[in-house]
Amino acid sequence: MVVIKKLSNIIPVDFGEFQLEFAANDENIKRMKVIGQKMEERAKKLDETNEDLAFEQAYNAAKDSWTELFDEDAFEKVYKFSGETTTFTVYYLIQTIRGIVTEFENNNSQEAIKKYLEG
């Protein structure tokens, strides 16, 4: 009999006070790339607007991105964790995306696959 051990595609994102779980499936990886591209486009537009409008747009961009990546509850948790500071919330988003990409690449590298096949 061949026994197959189910692999997990969940990448935990630990904030200390709470943890989010990112399902690293094909759809979510593609969505994460789009979110990153949208954030870059929005950041360029922020330079062209007045300060009050830029702040509101940054908040909306952070909320939209966290909601697309996880859900609105995740945004609320991270925003509260950041002390309700938009810039920190965006910074945590960037850290989260970079961390997920690194973890995904480490888990799915050719080296990891070779190690699995050898072992």
PyMOL commands that set and color helices and strands:
alter all, ss='L'
color gray80, all
select helices_A, chain A and resi 26-46+51-69+72-81+86-107+110-118
alter helices_A, ss='H'
color red, helices_A
select strands_A, chain A and resi 10-14+19-23
alter strands_A, ss='S'
color yellow, strands_A
deselect
rebuild
show_as cartoon
